[in-house]
Amino acid sequence: MRIIIYGTGAIGGGIAAALTRSGHETTAIARGAQLSAIREHGLTLRTPTETFTQPLDVVATPREARIGPDDAILLAMKGQHTAAALEDLRAAGVVTQPIFCLQNGVGNEPRALRYFANVHGVTVMMPAIFVQPGEVAVQSQPKLGLFYIGRYPSGADSADDELAGALTKAGFAAFTRNDVMASKHGKLIMNLSNIIGAALGHNAPEGEELREAAKAEAIAVFRKAGVSWEDVGMDHPDRKAHMNWTRVPGVEAVGTSTAQSLVRGTGSVETDWLNGEIVLLGRLHDVPTPVNAALTRIGARMAQEGQKVGSVSVADIYAEIDKSNG
């Protein structure tokens, strides 16, 4: 199957370059400065052990990709851009092709299922950096990343096996799962800290209490809602075996995907689909989530006002939490 990668930022760009280099037929859909850079120079992928520039088959829209009945589509844009992407895919004639949601959070799969019947979840653990058009750095070895793949809401099929095989050949560790959403919920708990790091600054130690508070709210919500989750943190055996965080020579670590969005000045962050997911479930199941509610507001304000990474203090965050409790 040809793999269509919709969104060529840190995750999509890295996957597109690695798949194409391995010989898999791949088409990337990009926009703006990233589209221009890839068309002109290809995409440069930096890893802890090598740097290479890979020409890509790249287009601007799903319609230009001429998606065929045997193609698979990987959604790699941020959650706030999923709705528009689904509309564009439907307008391009997509009906039965498998749609793989590689985004953080757990809200993209149900949205995709409203449009398409063949939806799959992918848990992505790939510490990648994208701040400069035409260039992606992946801070992982021996594999470029770790992926769990399965149908939504559950099960697995041949499309999952085929994608896992293609990613494995391209240098990733990829496994099919019948319960992929359990690992995606576990990854969601980890991603609740994204906005904290972006607000306070990369690895700010004073944010640890906030990280634990956001996590505690999520666990309380999941238990009340009957949601199962798998801890996919640093101690997970698959992570230890396949993806050890490793600095890329000459590349500055700028933090999480949320921090990178702020550095690029995109005008939006995915906090509403991370911390906001906990807020939504909390409201549905009558579980208070003041910390995550405050963090969603801070994320929106930072993006809208163009605030820099590290420009918010711990006191600012607690003052916003007090508003949630008021």
Buried (B, 14 or more C-beta within 10 A) or exposed (E): BBBBBBBBBBBBBBBBBBBBBBEBEBBBBBBEEBBBBBBEEBBBBBBBEEBEEBEBBBBBEBBEBEBEEEBBBBBBBBBBBBBEBBEBBEEBEBEEBBBBBBBBBBBBBEBBBEBBEBBBBBBBBBBBBBBBBBBBBBBBBEBBBBBBBBBBEEBBEEBBEBBBEBBBBBBBBBBBBEBBBBBBBBBBBBBBBBBBBBBBBBEBEEBEEBBEBBBEBBEBBBEBEEBEBBEBEEEBEBBEEBBBEBEBEEBEBBBBBBBBBBBBEBEBBBBBBBBBBBBBBBEEBEBBBBBBBBBBBBBBEBBEEEBEBBBBEBEBBEEBBEEBEE
